[in-house]
């Protein structure tokens, strides 16, 4: 659930955003805006930028909490640039920042101010940021500014009183939720990153439900998969079924999103000698159905429809998920008995 760039899954939109951010920063384009729904990987993408661009070329100042006054915002920006002694006067702070930007430019470095959660910026702080962009030379900007926020940031910039700031945006980048096929590949990507050599243990119908409940948001996919893996481990199972996903979605109070058209999922490379895994095909109700290897569809079972999800209830005679997990983790009276293991590191 943390923005670890080692687990970054690069869709086409993520690749374009990564390339666009790198280009705009190193080319001194000025203002750049990165938007995307909550949980789509904006902060992870920024973290990849921080790690991939050499520190000898770029000086970053990152503001993670933008709910500040203009004076506090300027102070925090200077502090994160490494300026320890902050004068009390705003005029002196601006002179100090200007001197820092000029010195950085003379060293051949790029000064970058990154504001995460920028959709939360109050209007007076946005105006302060716009004025900071006035630090420039005849041929280039001295301060590069990256505003990263949720899709509400677009509404903020489209306001009439923000037109001056909007005109200064040199590049806009957008990242989108995963497609249903993208969810399948994302799960396999995380599974392999955790060290697994075999295909992931989620049944096709379970993957289809994860795509519906998460609406393609990677953060929600992580939460669903992590809890489903723990639930399967508590039950001593190595395959995650649709029942596991339904129970986890109920526990997380998630609602199934609108049905999205799902083409046949492309085959994911499998380890030599491993059994063939069924593909996921679109059904009229949006649920995936498993087909056998020869494609005749024998034995297909359609997943429960979305309408059946709210009626899913816990069995009163069945211990709660927490109790089952605690029972599984309790020291066993038979230490020589080996329990089936399920990897859960991929979504921590």
C-alpha positions as CSV (number, residue, x, y, z in Angstrom):
1,X,0.0,0.0,0.0
2,X,3.1,2.3,0.1
3,X,4.3,4.0,-3.0
4,X,7.2,1.6,-3.7
5,X,8.5,2.3,-7.2
6,X,9.9,-1.3,-7.3
7,X,6.3,-2.5,-7.7
8,X,5.3,0.2,-10.3
9,X,3.2,-1.3,-13.0
10,X,3.7,0.7,-16.2
11,X,0.6,0.9,-18.4
12,X,0.8,3.0,-21.6
13,X,-0.5,6.0,-19.7
14,X,2.0,5.5,-16.9
15,X,4.9,5.2,-19.4
16,X,3.8,8.4,-21.1
17,X,3.5,10.2,-17.8
18,X,6.9,9.0,-16.7
19,X,8.5,10.1,-19.9
20,X,6.6,13.4,-20.0
21,X,7.6,14.3,-16.4
22,X,11.3,13.5,-17.0
23,X,11.4,15.4,-20.3
24,X,9.6,18.5,-18.9
25,X,11.8,18.7,-15.8
26,X,15.1,18.3,-17.6
27,X,14.0,20.6,-20.4
28,X,13.0,23.3,-18.0
29,X,9.4,23.6,-19.3
30,X,8.0,25.3,-16.2
31,X,4.6,24.2,-15.1
32,X,3.5,20.5,-15.4
33,X,0.2,19.0,-14.2
34,X,-0.2,15.3,-13.4
35,X,-3.7,14.1,-12.7
36,X,-5.4,10.8,-11.9
37,X,-8.0,9.2,-9.7
38,X,-7.1,8.4,-6.1
39,X,-5.0,5.3,-5.9
40,X,-3.9,5.1,-9.6
41,X,-0.2,5.6,-8.8
42,X,0.6,9.3,-9.0
43,X,2.8,9.3,-5.9
44,X,4.5,6.1,-6.9
45,X,5.3,7.6,-10.3
46,X,6.8,10.7,-8.6
47,X,8.9,8.5,-6.4
48,X,10.3,6.8,-9.5
49,X,11.2,10.2,-10.8
50,X,13.0,11.1,-7.6
51,X,15.0,7.9,-7.8
52,X,15.7,7.8,-11.5
53,X,16.9,11.3,-12.1
54,X,20.5,11.8,-10.9
55,X,20.8,14.1,-7.8
56,X,23.7,15.8,-9.6
57,X,21.3,17.2,-12.1
58,X,18.2,18.0,-10.1
59,X,17.3,19.5,-6.7
60,X,13.9,18.5,-5.5
61,X,11.6,20.2,-3.0
62,X,8.5,18.1,-2.3
63,X,5.4,19.4,-0.5
64,X,3.2,16.5,0.5
65,X,0.7,18.4,2.6
66,X,-0.5,21.5,0.7
67,X,-3.1,22.7,3.2
68,X,-0.9,25.5,4.3
69,X,-1.0,29.3,4.3
70,X,1.1,31.0,1.6
71,X,3.8,31.9,4.1
72,X,3.9,28.4,5.4
73,X,4.1,27.0,1.9
74,X,7.0,29.2,1.0
75,X,8.8,28.3,4.2
76,X,8.3,24.5,3.7
77,X,9.5,24.8,0.1
78,X,12.7,26.5,1.2
79,X,13.3,24.0,3.9
80,X,13.0,21.0,1.6
81,X,15.4,22.6,-0.8
82,X,17.9,22.3,2.1
83,X,17.8,26.0,3.2
84,X,17.9,25.8,7.0
85,X,18.0,29.5,8.0
86,X,14.7,30.9,7.0
87,X,14.3,34.7,7.5
88,X,11.0,36.0,9.0
89,X,10.4,38.5,6.2
90,X,8.7,37.3,3.1
91,X,10.7,39.7,1.0
92,X,13.9,38.2,2.4
93,X,12.6,34.7,1.8
94,X,12.0,35.5,-1.9
95,X,15.4,37.0,-2.3
96,X,16.9,33.9,-0.7
97,X,15.0,31.6,-3.0
98,X,16.0,33.7,-6.0
99,X,19.7,33.4,-5.1
100,X,19.3,29.7,-4.6
101,X,17.7,29.2,-8.0
102,X,20.4,31.3,-9.7
103,X,23.2,29.4,-8.0
104,X,21.5,26.1,-8.9
105,X,21.3,27.1,-12.5
106,X,24.9,28.1,-12.6
107,X,25.8,24.6,-11.4
108,X,23.9,23.1,-14.3
109,X,21.2,21.7,-12.0
110,X,17.5,22.0,-12.2
111,X,15.4,23.2,-9.3
112,X,12.0,21.4,-9.1
113,X,9.1,22.1,-6.8
114,X,6.8,19.1,-6.5
115,X,3.4,19.6,-4.9
116,X,1.5,16.3,-4.2
117,X,-2.3,16.4,-3.4
118,X,-2.4,19.6,-5.4
119,X,-6.2,19.5,-5.7
120,X,-6.3,20.5,-2.0
121,X,-4.4,23.7,-2.6
122,X,-6.3,26.8,-1.5
123,X,-6.6,29.7,-4.1
124,X,-4.2,32.0,-2.3
125,X,-1.5,29.3,-2.3
126,X,-2.1,28.6,-6.0
127,X,-1.6,32.2,-6.7
128,X,1.7,32.1,-4.7
129,X,2.8,29.2,-6.8
130,X,2.0,31.0,-10.0
131,X,4.1,34.0,-8.8
132,X,7.0,31.7,-8.0
133,X,7.1,30.7,-11.7
134,X,8.1,34.3,-12.5
135,X,11.7,33.3,-11.5
136,X,13.1,32.9,-15.0
137,X,15.8,33.9,-17.4
138,X,15.3,35.0,-21.0
139,X,15.6,31.5,-22.3
140,X,14.5,29.2,-19.5
141,X,12.6,28.8,-16.2
142,X,14.7,28.8,-13.0
143,X,12.0,26.9,-11.1
144,X,10.2,23.8,-12.5
145,X,6.8,23.2,-10.8
146,X,5.0,19.9,-10.8
147,X,1.4,19.9,-9.6
148,X,0.1,16.3,-8.9
149,X,-3.4,15.7,-7.8
150,X,-6.7,13.9,-8.3
151,X,-9.0,14.7,-11.1
152,X,-10.6,17.5,-9.1
153,X,-7.4,19.5,-9.9
154,X,-8.7,19.9,-13.5
155,X,-11.8,21.6,-12.1
156,X,-9.7,23.9,-10.0
157,X,-7.6,25.0,-12.9
158,X,-10.7,25.5,-15.1
159,X,-12.0,28.1,-12.8
160,X,-12.1,31.7,-14.2
161,X,-9.9,33.1,-11.4
162,X,-7.3,30.4,-12.2
163,X,-7.0,31.2,-15.9
164,X,-3.6,32.9,-15.5
165,X,-2.2,29.8,-13.9
166,X,-3.8,27.5,-16.4
167,X,-2.2,29.4,-19.3
168,X,1.3,28.7,-17.8
169,X,0.8,24.9,-17.8
170,X,3.3,23.6,-20.4
171,X,2.3,20.0,-20.2
172,X,-0.7,18.0,-18.9
173,X,-0.3,14.3,-18.1
174,X,-3.1,11.9,-17.1
175,X,-3.0,8.4,-15.7
176,X,-6.1,6.2,-15.8
177,X,-7.5,3.2,-13.9
178,X,-6.6,-0.2,-15.1
179,X,-8.7,-2.0,-17.7
180,X,-10.2,-5.4,-16.8
181,X,-7.3,-7.0,-18.7
182,X,-4.9,-4.7,-17.0
183,X,-6.1,-5.9,-13.6
184,X,-5.2,-9.5,-14.6
185,X,-1.7,-8.5,-15.7
186,X,-1.2,-6.2,-12.7
187,X,-1.9,-9.1,-10.3
188,X,0.5,-11.3,-12.2
189,X,3.1,-8.5,-12.1
190,X,2.8,-8.1,-8.3
191,X,2.9,-11.8,-7.9
192,X,6.1,-12.2,-9.8
193,X,7.7,-9.2,-8.1
194,X,7.1,-11.0,-4.8
195,X,9.3,-13.8,-6.0
196,X,6.8,-16.3,-7.4
197,X,7.6,-18.3,-10.4
198,X,4.2,-19.9,-11.0
199,X,1.1,-18.0,-12.2
200,X,-0.9,-16.2,-9.6
201,X,-3.5,-18.3,-7.6
202,X,-6.6,-16.2,-8.4
203,X,-9.3,-18.0,-10.3
204,X,-10.5,-16.2,-13.5
205,X,-13.9,-15.4,-11.9
206,X,-12.1,-14.0,-8.8
207,X,-10.0,-11.7,-11.1
208,X,-13.1,-10.5,-12.8
209,X,-14.7,-9.6,-9.5
210,X,-11.6,-7.9,-8.3
211,X,-11.7,-5.8,-11.5
212,X,-15.3,-4.9,-10.8
213,X,-15.0,-4.1,-7.1
214,X,-11.7,-2.1,-7.6
215,X,-12.9,-0.2,-10.7
216,X,-9.4,-0.7,-11.9
217,X,-7.8,1.3,-9.0
218,X,-4.5,-0.4,-8.2
219,X,-4.7,0.5,-4.5
220,X,-8.0,-1.3,-4.2
221,X,-6.7,-4.2,-6.2
222,X,-3.9,-4.5,-3.6
223,X,-6.3,-4.4,-0.7
224,X,-8.6,-7.0,-2.2
225,X,-5.8,-9.3,-3.1
226,X,-4.0,-9.0,0.2
227,X,-7.1,-9.7,2.2
228,X,-8.2,-12.6,-0.1
229,X,-4.7,-14.2,0.3
230,X,-4.9,-14.0,4.0
231,X,-8.4,-15.4,4.0
232,X,-7.4,-18.4,1.8
233,X,-4.4,-19.0,4.0
234,X,-6.6,-19.1,7.1
235,X,-8.7,-21.7,5.4
236,X,-5.7,-23.8,4.3
237,X,-6.4,-23.2,0.6
238,X,-3.9,-22.3,-2.1
239,X,-6.5,-21.1,-4.7
240,X,-8.4,-17.8,-4.3
241,X,-11.9,-18.3,-5.5
242,X,-14.7,-15.8,-6.1
243,X,-16.2,-16.6,-2.7
244,X,-13.0,-15.2,-1.1
245,X,-13.2,-12.0,-3.1
246,X,-16.9,-11.5,-2.3
247,X,-16.3,-11.9,1.4
248,X,-13.3,-9.6,1.4
249,X,-15.3,-7.0,-0.6
250,X,-18.0,-7.2,1.9
251,X,-15.5,-6.7,4.8
252,X,-14.0,-3.7,3.0
253,X,-17.5,-2.3,2.2
254,X,-16.7,-2.1,-1.5
255,X,-19.5,-1.9,-4.2
256,X,-19.2,-3.5,-7.6
257,X,-18.6,-0.9,-10.3
258,X,-20.3,-0.8,-13.6
259,X,-19.8,-3.7,-15.9
260,X,-17.0,-3.1,-18.4
261,X,-16.5,-5.0,-21.6
262,X,-13.9,-7.6,-21.2
263,X,-12.1,-9.2,-24.1
264,X,-10.3,-12.5,-23.8
265,X,-7.4,-12.1,-21.5
266,X,-4.0,-12.5,-23.2
267,X,-2.0,-15.4,-22.0
268,X,0.5,-14.7,-19.3
269,X,3.8,-16.6,-19.5
270,X,3.7,-19.7,-17.4
271,X,6.4,-21.8,-15.9
272,X,7.4,-24.9,-17.8
273,X,5.4,-27.9,-16.8
274,X,2.6,-25.9,-15.1
275,X,-1.0,-26.7,-15.9
276,X,-2.8,-24.4,-18.4
277,X,-4.9,-21.7,-16.8
278,X,-8.3,-20.9,-18.3
279,X,-8.9,-17.6,-20.0
280,X,-11.5,-15.0,-19.0
281,X,-14.2,-14.2,-21.4
282,X,-16.8,-11.5,-21.3
283,X,-20.3,-12.6,-20.2
284,X,-23.5,-10.7,-20.6
285,X,-23.5,-9.9,-16.9
286,X,-19.8,-8.8,-17.0
287,X,-18.6,-11.8,-15.0
288,X,-15.8,-13.9,-16.4
289,X,-16.4,-17.6,-17.2
290,X,-13.7,-20.2,-17.3
291,X,-13.3,-22.2,-20.5
292,X,-11.3,-25.4,-20.9
293,X,-8.2,-25.9,-22.9
294,X,-9.9,-27.2,-26.1
295,X,-12.2,-24.2,-26.2
296,X,-15.5,-26.0,-26.2
297,X,-16.7,-24.2,-23.0
298,X,-17.7,-27.5,-21.3
299,X,-18.2,-27.1,-17.6
300,X,-18.3,-23.3,-17.8
301,X,-19.8,-21.7,-14.8
302,X,-20.9,-18.0,-14.9
303,X,-20.0,-15.9,-11.8
304,X,-22.8,-14.5,-9.8
305,X,-24.3,-11.4,-11.2
306,X,-23.7,-8.0,-9.7
307,X,-27.2,-8.0,-8.3
308,X,-26.4,-11.0,-6.2
309,X,-23.4,-9.3,-4.5
310,X,-25.3,-7.2,-1.9
311,X,-27.2,-10.3,-0.7
312,X,-23.9,-12.2,0.0
313,X,-23.9,-12.8,3.8
314,X,-21.6,-14.5,6.3
315,X,-22.6,-17.9,7.5
316,X,-23.6,-17.4,11.1
317,X,-22.1,-20.8,12.0
318,X,-18.8,-19.9,10.3
319,X,-16.0,-18.2,12.4
320,X,-15.2,-14.7,11.4
321,X,-12.2,-14.1,9.0
322,X,-10.2,-12.6,11.8
323,X,-10.8,-15.6,14.1
324,X,-9.8,-18.0,11.3
325,X,-6.6,-16.1,10.6
326,X,-5.8,-16.0,14.3
327,X,-6.4,-19.8,14.5
328,X,-4.1,-20.4,11.6
329,X,-1.3,-18.3,13.1
330,X,-1.7,-20.0,16.5
331,X,1.2,-22.5,17.2
332,X,0.1,-25.9,16.0
333,X,-0.1,-28.9,18.3
334,X,1.4,-31.0,15.4
335,X,4.6,-29.2,14.3
336,X,5.4,-31.9,11.8
337,X,2.3,-31.1,9.7
338,X,3.0,-28.8,6.8
339,X,0.3,-26.3,5.9
340,X,-0.1,-25.0,2.3
341,X,1.5,-21.7,1.9
342,X,0.2,-18.7,0.0
343,X,2.3,-15.6,-0.7
344,X,1.0,-12.4,0.8
345,X,4.1,-10.2,0.4
346,X,3.0,-8.9,-3.0
347,X,0.3,-6.6,-1.7
348,X,1.8,-5.4,1.6
